[in-house]
Amino acid sequence: MDILRFLTAGSVDDGKSTLIGRLLYDSKSILADQLEALEKQSKNKNANGIDLAILTDGLRAEREQGITIDIAYRYFATPKRKFIIADAPGHIQYTRNMITGASNSQLIIILIDARQGVIEQTKRHSIIASLLKMKNIVVAVNKMDLVDYSEDVFNKIKADYHQVAETLGLGNVDYFPISAFYGDNIVEKSQKMPWYNGQTLLDFLENVEVSDFTDYENARFQVQYVIRPQTDELHDYRGYAGQIMSGTYKKGDEITVLPQNIDTIISKVETAGNEVDEVFALQPAVIHIEDDIDISRGDFFVKTDNQPQVENEIEALVCWMDKRELHEGNKYFLQQRSKIVKAIIKEIEYKIDVNTLEKISVNEGVKLNEVVKIRLKTASPLVFDTFEKNKSTGSFILIDETSNSTVGACMIVE
């Protein structure tokens, strides 16, 4: 049974948390003790019926304000599929949280309040989805009960959003008229919208074919640990442990060790303590090679005939996540999975207006939640692909040298 990871995004009070709560509630994914606590807390909030948003607004402070602040993750399953849901904040000042949730999602549900239609935040979330190269977009027009389940309202919002999607080059957009509060078209078909002939939202999520993250073509393996037991029994054992980021590896493959650029051949592959014929993307593995080469944590094994780029000057889009501003000349640690190197910001090329996609020249420091294109230089060469080609090797974070806080989420571009 496969897993679908999806994100819900929308403006404040569009009903994201209520929608997720409704999916959990109607698909019977809530345990009896959770339901009892839910009913009790709902009474405390004086809500009409059960307040389903409580299921995902996990922090007490968030619930008291009636908003979502951080990304809230929930898991549930139906007989057809497993789901991991990320509920993103609606406030503009939490744009960075939304980007964090979207980077690991295969599909995004953008909620639109039927009373308000397509607004600035709708466009912002759509732009972020386009920046992150998301292939599947679901537009859920919520609170249809507050517009008397009007087909005209739904069609107008659908037409308005279609223009946004065309401008951004978003493909595979599906539209659903729903009421998360009453459950219309979530799990069961609504009798109040006879004009709607499509699937329910859950039916769609159970059956939608999403482009798989997994890349079986471009073989990438980053060393996390060098195994040298140095015991009498395993005196000459030397294996390189890590997770296969993409592609496949087997005994006899000709590989190149990067950034050293040394060719060798795989002598053995292991997983779960056993020698196997082949290991493939997302498996933990131990790879053995024929030659004695000085290899450290963070180095890459790639197929000799399919190599990534190796440079110490990189261009990337950065979502800035720190209250302290980003300036040219600033120094940070750059972490790409197991690899950590020092880096300096050589140039801030432009800022992207997340409301219009307009490129704006930067005359001052980059502030929290802003998205900019930068050019940086690393102290030693970095092995990478573009984010569009390989999300694992095409992304990294920037870390403040003094506080060790993550200050930037970065996607490598051409």
C-alpha positions as CSV (number, residue, x, y, z in Angstrom):
1,M,0.0,0.0,0.0
2,D,1.6,3.3,-1.1
3,I,1.7,6.5,0.9
4,L,0.4,9.9,-0.3
5,R,2.0,12.9,1.4
6,F,0.0,16.1,0.9
7,L,-0.2,19.6,2.3
8,T,-3.2,21.8,3.1
9,A,-2.7,25.5,2.6
10,G,-4.9,28.5,2.5
11,S,-5.6,31.8,4.2
12,V,-6.4,32.2,7.9
13,D,-9.7,30.6,8.8
14,D,-10.2,29.0,5.4
15,G,-10.9,25.8,7.3
16,K,-7.7,23.8,6.7
17,S,-7.5,22.2,10.1
18,T,-11.3,21.5,10.0
19,L,-10.9,19.8,6.7
20,I,-8.2,17.5,8.0
21,G,-10.3,16.8,11.1
22,R,-13.2,15.9,8.9
23,L,-11.1,13.5,6.9
24,L,-9.9,11.8,10.1
25,Y,-13.4,11.8,11.7
26,D,-15.4,10.6,8.7
27,S,-12.8,7.9,7.7
28,K,-13.0,6.6,11.3
29,S,-9.3,7.3,12.0
30,I,-9.9,8.7,15.5
31,L,-9.7,6.5,18.5
32,A,-12.5,6.4,21.1
33,D,-10.5,8.2,23.8
34,Q,-9.5,10.9,21.2
35,L,-13.1,11.4,20.3
36,E,-14.1,11.8,24.0
37,A,-11.4,14.4,24.5
38,L,-12.4,16.1,21.3
39,E,-16.0,16.4,22.5
40,K,-14.9,17.8,25.9
41,Q,-12.6,20.4,24.3
42,S,-15.2,21.4,21.8
43,K,-17.6,22.2,24.6
44,N,-14.9,24.4,26.2
45,K,-14.7,26.4,23.0
46,N,-18.5,26.8,22.7
47,A,-18.4,25.5,19.1
48,N,-21.5,24.3,17.3
49,G,-21.0,20.5,17.4
50,I,-17.5,19.0,17.5
51,D,-14.6,21.3,16.7
52,L,-12.6,19.1,14.3
53,A,-9.8,21.7,14.0
54,I,-8.6,20.6,17.5
55,L,-7.3,17.4,16.0
56,T,-4.5,19.2,14.2
57,D,-4.1,22.5,16.1
58,G,-1.9,20.6,18.6
59,L,-0.5,23.5,20.6
60,R,-2.7,25.0,23.3
61,A,-1.7,28.5,22.4
62,E,-2.8,27.9,18.8
63,R,-6.2,26.5,19.8
64,E,-6.9,29.5,22.1
65,Q,-6.3,31.8,19.1
66,G,-8.2,29.5,16.8
67,I,-5.3,29.4,14.3
68,T,-2.5,27.1,13.2
69,I,1.1,28.4,13.8
70,D,3.5,25.6,13.1
71,I,3.2,22.7,10.6
72,A,1.0,20.0,12.1
73,Y,1.4,16.5,10.8
74,R,-1.2,13.8,10.9
75,Y,-1.3,10.2,9.7
76,F,-4.3,8.2,8.7
77,A,-5.1,5.3,6.4
78,T,-8.0,3.8,4.4
79,P,-8.2,0.4,2.9
80,K,-6.8,1.8,-0.4
81,R,-4.0,4.1,0.8
82,K,-2.0,5.6,3.6
83,F,-1.8,9.3,4.1
84,I,0.6,11.8,5.7
85,I,-1.0,15.3,6.0
86,A,0.8,18.5,6.7
87,D,-1.4,21.4,7.8
88,A,0.4,24.6,7.0
89,P,-0.1,28.0,8.7
90,G,-2.3,30.5,6.9
91,H,-0.5,33.7,8.2
92,I,1.9,35.5,5.9
93,Q,4.6,35.6,8.6
94,Y,4.7,31.8,8.6
95,T,5.5,31.4,4.8
96,R,8.7,29.6,5.7
97,N,6.7,26.9,7.6
98,M,4.5,26.4,4.5
99,I,7.6,26.0,2.3
100,T,9.0,23.4,4.8
101,G,5.8,21.4,4.6
102,A,5.5,21.7,0.8
103,S,9.1,20.5,0.1
104,N,8.2,17.0,1.2
105,S,4.7,16.8,-0.3
106,Q,3.5,15.1,-3.5
107,L,0.2,17.1,-3.7
108,I,-1.1,20.3,-2.3
109,I,-4.7,21.1,-1.4
110,I,-5.3,24.9,-1.6
111,L,-8.4,25.9,0.3
112,I,-10.4,28.9,-0.8
113,D,-13.2,30.5,1.2
114,A,-16.3,30.5,-1.0
115,R,-17.2,33.9,0.3
116,Q,-13.9,35.5,-0.5
117,G,-12.8,33.8,-3.6
118,V,-9.2,33.9,-4.9
119,I,-7.2,36.3,-2.7
120,E,-3.6,37.3,-2.2
121,Q,-2.7,34.4,0.0
122,T,-4.2,31.9,-2.5
123,K,-1.8,33.3,-5.1
124,R,1.1,33.3,-2.7
125,H,0.6,29.6,-1.9
126,S,0.2,28.8,-5.6
127,I,3.5,30.6,-6.4
128,I,5.3,28.7,-3.7
129,A,3.9,25.4,-5.2
130,S,5.2,26.5,-8.6
131,L,8.6,27.4,-7.2
132,L,8.8,23.9,-5.6
133,K,7.8,22.3,-8.9
134,M,4.7,20.6,-7.4
135,K,2.9,18.6,-10.1
136,N,-0.5,18.0,-8.5
137,I,-2.8,20.9,-7.2
138,V,-6.2,20.4,-5.6
139,V,-8.4,23.5,-5.2
140,A,-11.0,22.9,-2.5
141,V,-13.6,25.6,-2.4
142,N,-14.7,25.5,1.3
143,K,-17.6,26.9,3.2
144,M,-20.1,26.3,0.4
145,D,-22.8,26.1,3.0
146,L,-22.3,29.9,3.6
147,V,-23.0,30.7,0.0
148,D,-26.1,28.5,-0.2
149,Y,-24.2,25.8,-2.1
150,S,-24.2,28.1,-5.2
151,E,-22.9,26.6,-8.5
152,D,-22.3,30.1,-9.8
153,V,-20.0,31.0,-7.0
154,F,-18.0,27.8,-7.5
155,N,-17.7,28.3,-11.2
156,K,-16.5,31.9,-10.8
157,I,-13.8,30.8,-8.3
158,K,-12.8,27.9,-10.6
159,A,-12.5,30.4,-13.6
160,D,-10.5,32.9,-11.5
161,Y,-8.1,30.2,-10.2
162,H,-7.6,28.8,-13.7
163,Q,-6.1,32.1,-14.8
164,V,-3.7,32.0,-11.8
165,A,-2.7,28.4,-12.7
166,E,-2.1,29.2,-16.4
167,T,0.1,32.2,-15.5
168,L,2.2,30.0,-13.2
169,G,2.3,27.0,-15.5
170,L,0.6,24.7,-12.9
171,G,-0.7,21.5,-14.5
172,N,-3.1,18.8,-13.1
173,V,-5.4,21.2,-11.2
174,D,-8.6,19.6,-9.8
175,Y,-11.5,21.5,-8.2
176,F,-13.9,20.4,-5.4
177,P,-16.9,22.3,-3.8
178,I,-16.9,21.3,-0.1
179,S,-18.0,22.2,3.4
180,A,-15.5,20.9,5.9
181,F,-17.8,21.8,8.8
182,Y,-20.7,19.7,7.6
183,G,-18.7,17.1,5.6
184,D,-20.2,17.9,2.1
185,N,-18.2,16.1,-0.6
186,I,-15.3,15.2,1.7
187,V,-16.0,11.5,2.3
188,E,-19.6,11.2,1.2
189,K,-21.3,12.9,-1.8
190,S,-23.3,15.9,-0.8
191,Q,-27.1,15.9,-1.5
192,K,-27.1,19.7,-1.3
193,M,-25.0,20.1,-4.5
194,P,-26.8,18.0,-7.1
195,W,-25.1,20.0,-9.8
196,Y,-21.7,18.6,-8.9
197,N,-21.0,15.3,-10.6
198,G,-17.4,14.7,-9.6
199,Q,-15.7,12.5,-7.0
200,T,-15.6,13.2,-3.3
201,L,-12.3,14.6,-2.0
202,L,-11.3,11.3,-0.3
203,D,-12.1,9.2,-3.4
204,F,-9.8,11.5,-5.4
205,L,-7.0,11.3,-2.8
206,E,-7.3,7.5,-2.7
207,N,-7.0,7.1,-6.4
208,V,-4.9,10.0,-7.7
209,E,-1.7,9.0,-9.5
210,V,1.0,11.3,-8.3
211,S,4.5,11.7,-9.8
212,D,6.7,9.6,-7.6
213,F,9.6,11.4,-5.8
214,T,11.7,8.3,-6.3
215,D,14.3,8.6,-9.0
216,Y,15.6,5.3,-10.3
217,E,17.6,6.7,-13.1
218,N,20.2,9.0,-11.6
219,A,22.2,7.0,-9.1
220,R,23.3,9.1,-6.1
221,F,24.7,7.7,-2.8
222,Q,26.1,9.9,0.0
223,V,28.4,8.3,2.6
224,Q,27.1,8.8,6.1
225,Y,29.5,6.5,8.0
226,V,32.6,4.5,7.2
227,I,32.4,1.1,8.9
228,R,35.7,-0.4,10.1
229,P,35.0,-2.9,12.9
230,Q,38.8,-3.9,13.1
231,T,38.0,-7.1,14.9
232,D,39.8,-10.5,14.4
233,E,36.7,-11.8,12.6
234,L,36.3,-8.7,10.4
235,H,39.8,-7.5,10.2
236,D,39.7,-6.3,6.5
237,Y,36.1,-5.2,6.5
238,R,35.6,-1.7,5.1
239,G,32.1,-0.6,4.1
240,Y,30.4,2.7,3.3
241,A,27.0,3.1,4.9
242,G,24.2,5.5,3.9
243,Q,20.8,5.7,2.2
244,I,20.5,5.3,-1.5
245,M,19.2,8.8,-2.4
246,S,18.2,7.8,-6.0
247,G,19.0,5.2,-8.6
248,T,20.2,1.6,-8.2
249,Y,23.6,0.0,-7.3
250,K,24.8,-3.5,-7.8
251,K,28.1,-5.5,-7.7
252,G,30.3,-4.7,-10.7
253,D,29.0,-1.2,-11.3
254,E,31.6,1.3,-12.4
255,I,31.3,4.3,-10.0
256,T,33.1,7.6,-9.4
257,V,33.8,8.9,-5.9
258,L,33.1,12.6,-5.7
259,P,34.4,15.2,-5.1
260,Q,37.7,13.4,-5.4
261,N,36.8,12.2,-9.0
262,I,38.3,8.8,-8.6
263,D,36.9,5.8,-10.5
264,T,36.4,2.4,-8.9
265,I,34.1,-0.7,-9.0
266,I,31.6,-1.9,-6.5
267,S,32.7,-5.3,-5.0
268,K,29.7,-5.9,-2.8
269,V,26.4,-4.4,-1.6
270,E,24.6,-5.1,1.6
271,T,21.3,-4.1,3.3
272,A,20.0,-5.2,6.7
273,G,23.2,-7.0,7.3
274,N,22.9,-9.3,4.3
275,E,24.7,-9.3,1.0
276,V,22.2,-8.7,-1.9
277,D,22.3,-8.5,-5.7
278,E,21.1,-4.9,-5.9
279,V,20.1,-1.9,-3.7
280,F,17.8,0.8,-4.9
281,A,16.5,4.3,-4.0
282,L,15.5,5.0,-0.4
283,Q,17.1,1.8,0.9
284,P,19.7,1.9,3.7
285,A,22.8,0.2,2.3
286,V,26.5,-0.6,2.8
287,I,28.6,-0.4,-0.3
288,H,32.0,-2.0,-0.7
289,I,34.5,-1.0,-3.4
290,E,37.5,-2.7,-4.9
291,D,40.1,0.0,-4.3
292,D,41.5,1.6,-1.1
293,I,40.4,5.3,-1.4
294,D,40.4,8.0,1.2
295,I,36.6,8.5,1.6
296,S,34.9,10.6,4.3
297,R,31.4,11.3,5.5
298,G,29.5,13.4,2.9
299,D,31.4,12.0,-0.2
300,F,29.3,10.7,-3.1
301,F,29.3,7.4,-5.1
302,V,27.8,8.0,-8.5
303,K,27.7,6.0,-11.8
304,T,30.7,7.0,-13.9
305,D,28.5,7.5,-17.0
306,N,25.9,9.7,-15.1
307,Q,27.6,12.3,-13.0
308,P,26.2,15.4,-11.1
309,Q,27.9,18.8,-11.0
310,V,30.9,19.4,-8.8
311,E,31.5,23.1,-8.1
312,N,32.2,25.5,-5.3
313,E,30.1,28.3,-6.8
314,I,26.4,27.7,-6.6
315,E,23.2,29.6,-7.5
316,A,20.2,28.9,-5.4
317,L,16.7,30.1,-4.4
318,V,16.6,30.8,-0.7
319,C,13.6,31.1,1.7
320,W,15.1,33.2,4.5
321,M,14.0,31.9,7.9
322,D,15.8,34.1,10.4
323,K,15.0,37.4,12.0
324,R,18.5,38.6,11.4
325,E,18.9,39.8,7.8
326,L,20.8,38.2,5.1
327,H,23.5,40.3,3.5
328,E,26.2,39.8,0.9
329,G,29.5,38.8,2.5
330,N,27.7,36.9,5.3
331,K,29.3,33.5,6.2
332,Y,27.3,30.3,7.1
333,F,27.6,26.6,7.3
334,L,26.0,24.9,4.3
335,Q,24.6,21.5,5.1
336,Q,23.6,19.1,2.3
337,R,22.5,16.0,4.2
338,S,25.7,14.5,5.6
339,K,28.0,17.1,4.1
340,I,28.8,20.4,6.0
341,V,31.0,23.0,4.5
342,K,31.6,26.7,5.1
343,A,30.1,29.1,2.6
344,I,30.0,32.8,1.9
345,I,27.3,34.8,0.2
346,K,28.9,36.3,-2.9
347,E,25.8,38.0,-4.4
348,I,22.1,38.5,-3.8
349,E,20.9,38.6,-7.4
350,Y,17.2,39.5,-6.8
351,K,14.2,39.1,-4.6
352,I,11.1,37.2,-5.8
353,D,7.8,38.9,-4.9
354,V,5.7,35.8,-3.8
355,N,2.5,37.6,-4.7
356,T,3.4,38.4,-8.3
357,L,6.6,36.4,-9.1
358,E,8.2,39.7,-10.1
359,K,12.0,39.8,-9.7
360,I,13.0,42.8,-7.6
361,S,16.5,44.2,-7.1
362,V,17.8,44.0,-3.5
363,N,19.1,47.3,-2.0
364,E,19.0,46.2,1.6
365,G,19.2,43.1,3.7
366,V,16.9,40.1,3.1
367,K,14.2,39.8,5.8
368,L,12.4,36.9,7.4
369,N,10.2,34.9,5.0
370,E,11.6,36.6,1.8
371,V,12.6,34.5,-1.1
372,V,15.8,35.5,-3.0
373,K,18.2,34.2,-5.6
374,I,21.8,34.1,-4.4
375,R,25.2,33.1,-5.6
376,L,27.4,31.6,-2.9
377,K,30.9,30.1,-2.7
378,T,31.8,27.1,-0.6
379,A,35.2,26.4,1.0
380,S,35.4,23.0,-0.7
381,P,33.6,21.6,-3.8
382,L,29.9,20.6,-3.5
383,V,28.4,17.7,-5.4
384,F,24.9,18.6,-6.6
385,D,22.1,18.4,-9.2
386,T,19.5,21.1,-9.7
387,F,16.4,20.9,-7.4
388,E,14.2,20.1,-10.4
389,K,16.3,17.1,-11.4
390,N,16.9,15.7,-8.0
391,K,15.4,17.1,-4.8
392,S,17.8,15.3,-2.5
393,T,21.0,16.5,-4.1
394,G,19.5,19.8,-5.2
395,S,18.6,21.2,-1.8
396,F,20.5,22.3,1.3
397,I,20.2,24.5,4.4
398,L,22.2,27.4,5.7
399,I,23.2,27.3,9.4
400,D,24.3,30.3,11.5
401,E,27.9,29.8,12.6
402,T,27.3,31.1,16.1
403,S,23.8,30.0,17.1
404,N,23.6,26.8,15.0
405,S,20.1,27.9,14.0
406,T,18.8,26.9,10.5
407,V,18.5,30.3,8.7
408,G,17.8,29.4,5.1
409,A,16.1,26.7,3.1
410,C,17.7,26.5,-0.4
411,M,17.0,25.0,-3.8
412,I,19.8,24.8,-6.4
413,V,18.8,26.3,-9.8
414,E,20.6,26.6,-13.1
